[in-house]
Amino acid sequence: MPLRVIRDGDGPAAWNMAVDEALLHAATTPTLRLYGWRPHAVSLGWFQRWVDFADVPAGIDMVRRLTGGGAIYHGDELTFSLALDADLLPRDVAASYELLHDAAVAALADVGVASRRLAGGQPVGARPRERWCFAEPGAGDLVTPAGKLLGSAQRRVRAPRSRVLHHGSLVLRRPDLTPFVAAVADAREPDAALRARLADALVDRLAVALDLPAVASGLAADEHAMATALTRSRYGDSAFTRAR
């Protein structure tokens, strides 16, 4: 079984979230997707209240993620989603984070950026104490001396079969809106060459962690159609974003 790898460019918030949900429900093989955000945007965790972010500057796009956890301002970053059957990851949620975060630590080391998985702190949870994902590193988070470097969240579904969607946001440059985050730029200049090497390393390390061969791919027709419908009916609808 291969690990299908989709390398997308920068996309709008609603489309990014719609594609990831389509992959959760429609992908027939494990799928890793790498992408960015244009324009930059805030994603709210599934359980968060929209009114708690009334101070976000006007004009910044906001979208609700299918995954839990705290809000993320998606600026200059490498975002990845992983959609796969649940039996390909450890059943224990914390252990699944550890597996994927260790792969990210190795990928960063491959390009000369030192990081580590935090041993202590609050356990992984869908409803965090802090509203911003990066504000308070917790158990298993990927950190540097400057703070939290990788924001992660999951959604697990049981029907029509047990599936997992894992989101990861790896900060390249520190955004002004969330200045408390760590960034790759703290250690290395994220020029075009480093970005390409980091993306390749992340693909390679995640494939090794999952024990699956990586194969380049793109969206299937049914996945694209589902993402288009979800953009219109959910993620592109402000009422959906503000539902909580």
C-alpha positions as CSV (number, residue, x, y, z in Angstrom):
1,M,0.0,0.0,0.0
2,P,1.5,3.4,-1.0
3,L,1.4,6.7,0.8
4,R,-0.2,9.0,-1.8
5,V,1.5,12.4,-1.7
6,I,-0.3,15.5,-3.0
7,R,1.8,18.7,-3.2
8,D,-0.6,21.6,-3.5
9,G,0.4,25.3,-3.7
10,D,-1.1,28.1,-1.6
11,G,-4.9,28.0,-1.5
12,P,-7.8,29.9,0.1
13,A,-8.9,28.8,3.6
14,A,-12.2,27.3,2.6
15,W,-10.8,25.3,-0.2
16,N,-7.9,23.9,2.0
17,M,-10.3,22.7,4.7
18,A,-12.8,21.3,2.2
19,V,-10.1,19.2,0.4
20,D,-8.9,17.8,3.7
21,E,-12.4,16.7,4.7
22,A,-12.9,15.2,1.2
23,L,-9.7,13.2,1.7
24,L,-10.9,12.0,5.1
25,H,-14.1,10.6,3.6
26,A,-13.2,9.7,0.0
27,A,-9.6,8.8,-0.2
28,T,-9.1,5.1,-0.8
29,T,-5.4,5.0,0.1
30,P,-3.4,6.8,2.9
31,T,-2.9,10.4,1.7
32,L,-0.4,13.0,2.7
33,R,-1.1,16.6,1.4
34,L,1.3,19.5,1.7
35,Y,0.0,23.0,1.1
36,G,0.0,26.7,2.1
37,W,-2.5,29.5,2.6
38,R,-3.3,32.4,0.3
39,P,-4.5,34.7,1.6
40,H,-3.2,34.1,5.1
41,A,-6.0,33.1,7.5
42,V,-7.1,31.9,10.9
43,S,-8.5,28.4,11.4
44,L,-10.6,27.8,14.5
45,G,-10.6,24.4,16.2
46,W,-13.9,22.5,15.7
47,F,-15.1,23.2,19.3
48,Q,-14.0,26.8,19.6
49,R,-16.4,29.8,19.8
50,W,-16.2,32.3,17.0
51,V,-17.0,35.2,19.4
52,D,-13.7,34.6,21.3
53,F,-11.9,35.8,18.2
54,A,-13.7,39.1,17.8
55,D,-10.3,40.9,18.2
56,V,-8.9,39.4,15.0
57,P,-8.2,42.3,12.6
58,A,-10.8,42.9,10.0
59,G,-10.0,41.5,6.6
60,I,-8.3,38.3,7.8
61,D,-10.1,35.2,6.6
62,M,-11.5,32.8,9.2
63,V,-12.5,29.2,8.7
64,R,-13.5,26.4,11.0
65,R,-11.4,23.2,10.9
66,L,-12.8,19.7,11.1
67,T,-10.0,19.0,13.7
68,G,-10.0,20.1,17.3
69,G,-7.5,22.1,19.3
70,G,-6.7,25.8,19.4
71,A,-6.9,28.4,16.6
72,I,-4.0,28.9,14.3
73,Y,-3.0,31.9,12.3
74,H,-1.7,30.4,9.0
75,G,0.9,32.7,7.7
76,D,4.2,31.6,6.2
77,E,4.2,28.0,7.0
78,L,4.3,24.4,5.7
79,T,0.9,22.8,6.3
80,F,0.3,19.1,6.0
81,S,-2.7,16.9,6.4
82,L,-2.7,13.1,6.7
83,A,-5.9,11.2,6.0
84,L,-5.8,7.4,6.5
85,D,-7.4,4.4,8.1
86,A,-7.2,4.4,11.8
87,D,-5.4,1.1,12.0
88,L,-2.3,2.6,10.3
89,L,-1.7,4.7,13.4
90,P,-1.4,3.8,17.1
91,R,-4.9,3.4,18.7
92,D,-3.7,5.7,21.5
93,V,-4.1,9.3,20.4
94,A,-1.0,10.5,22.3
95,A,1.1,7.7,20.8
96,S,-0.1,8.7,17.3
97,Y,1.1,12.3,17.9
98,E,4.4,11.0,19.1
99,L,4.9,8.9,16.0
100,L,4.2,11.8,13.6
101,H,6.0,14.4,15.7
102,D,9.1,12.3,15.9
103,A,9.0,12.2,12.1
104,A,8.8,16.0,12.0
105,V,11.7,16.3,14.4
106,A,13.8,14.1,12.1
107,A,12.7,16.1,9.0
108,L,13.7,19.4,10.6
109,A,17.1,17.9,11.7
110,D,17.6,16.9,8.0
111,V,17.7,20.6,7.1
112,G,19.6,21.8,10.1
113,V,16.8,22.9,12.4
114,A,17.0,21.4,16.0
115,S,13.7,20.7,17.8
116,R,12.4,18.2,20.3
117,R,9.2,16.5,21.4
118,L,8.1,17.9,24.8
119,A,7.8,15.3,27.5
120,G,5.8,17.2,30.1
121,G,2.9,19.6,30.0
122,Q,-0.9,19.3,29.4
123,P,-2.0,16.2,27.5
124,V,-3.4,16.4,24.0
125,G,-7.0,17.6,24.0
126,A,-9.6,18.7,21.5
127,R,-10.6,21.6,23.9
128,P,-7.5,23.4,24.9
129,R,-7.2,25.9,27.8
130,E,-5.6,28.5,25.6
131,R,-7.5,29.8,22.5
132,W,-4.3,29.9,20.3
133,C,-2.8,26.5,19.5
134,F,0.8,27.8,19.8
135,A,0.3,29.8,23.1
136,E,0.9,26.9,25.5
137,P,3.1,23.9,24.4
138,G,1.7,20.6,25.8
139,A,2.8,17.0,26.2
140,G,4.1,15.7,22.9
141,D,4.3,19.0,21.2
142,L,7.3,19.9,19.0
143,V,9.2,22.8,20.5
144,T,12.5,24.8,20.3
145,P,13.9,27.2,22.9
146,A,11.8,29.9,21.3
147,G,8.4,28.1,21.8
148,K,6.1,25.7,20.0
149,L,7.1,25.1,16.3
150,L,4.4,22.7,15.1
151,G,0.7,22.9,15.7
152,S,-1.2,19.6,15.4
153,A,-4.8,18.4,15.7
154,Q,-6.8,15.3,14.8
155,R,-10.3,14.2,13.9
156,R,-11.3,10.5,14.2
157,V,-14.5,9.1,12.6
158,R,-16.0,5.6,12.8
159,A,-18.3,5.5,9.8
160,P,-18.3,4.3,7.2
161,R,-15.0,3.0,8.5
162,S,-12.5,4.1,11.2
163,R,-10.5,7.0,9.7
164,V,-8.2,9.7,11.0
165,L,-7.5,13.3,9.7
166,H,-4.3,14.8,11.2
167,H,-3.4,18.4,10.6
168,G,0.1,19.8,11.1
169,S,1.2,23.5,10.8
170,L,4.9,24.0,10.7
171,V,5.9,27.7,11.1
172,L,8.5,29.0,8.7
173,R,8.4,32.7,9.6
174,R,6.8,34.1,12.8
175,P,3.6,36.0,12.1
176,D,2.8,39.3,13.7
177,L,-0.6,38.2,14.9
178,T,0.9,35.3,17.0
179,P,4.4,36.5,17.9
180,F,4.7,33.8,20.6
181,V,5.4,31.0,18.1
182,A,8.7,29.5,17.2
183,A,9.8,29.4,13.6
184,V,12.2,27.7,11.2
185,A,13.6,31.2,10.6
186,D,14.9,31.3,14.1
187,A,17.6,28.8,13.0
188,R,17.7,28.8,9.2
189,E,16.7,31.2,6.5
190,P,13.6,29.6,4.8
191,D,14.6,30.3,1.2
192,A,13.2,28.4,-1.7
193,A,15.9,25.7,-1.5
194,L,15.3,25.0,2.2
195,R,11.6,25.0,1.8
196,A,11.9,22.3,-0.9
197,R,14.3,20.3,1.1
198,L,12.1,20.5,4.2
199,A,9.0,19.4,2.2
200,D,10.9,16.4,0.8
201,A,12.3,15.5,4.2
202,L,8.9,15.6,5.8
203,V,7.4,13.3,3.1
204,D,10.3,10.9,3.5
205,R,10.2,10.8,7.3
206,L,6.5,10.4,7.5
207,A,6.6,7.6,4.9
208,V,9.2,5.8,7.0
209,A,7.2,6.3,10.2
210,L,4.1,4.8,8.6
211,D,6.1,2.1,6.8
212,L,4.6,3.1,3.5
213,P,6.3,3.9,0.2
214,A,5.6,7.5,-0.9
215,V,4.0,8.0,-4.4
216,A,3.3,11.4,-6.0
217,S,-0.4,11.9,-6.8
218,G,-3.1,14.4,-7.2
219,L,-6.8,14.8,-6.3
220,A,-9.1,12.2,-7.8
221,A,-12.2,13.5,-9.6
222,D,-14.6,12.4,-6.9
223,E,-12.4,14.0,-4.2
224,H,-12.3,17.3,-6.2
225,A,-16.1,17.2,-6.6
226,M,-16.6,16.6,-2.9
227,A,-14.2,19.4,-2.0
228,T,-16.0,21.8,-4.3
229,A,-19.4,20.9,-2.7
230,L,-18.0,21.3,0.8
231,T,-16.5,24.7,0.0
232,R,-20.0,25.9,-1.0
233,S,-22.0,24.2,1.7
234,R,-19.7,24.5,4.7
235,Y,-16.3,26.1,4.7
236,G,-17.1,29.0,2.4
237,D,-20.3,29.8,4.4
238,S,-19.7,32.3,7.2
239,A,-22.7,30.9,9.1
240,F,-20.8,27.6,9.4
241,T,-17.7,29.3,10.7
242,R,-19.8,31.3,13.3
243,A,-22.0,28.3,14.3
244,R,-20.4,28.1,17.7
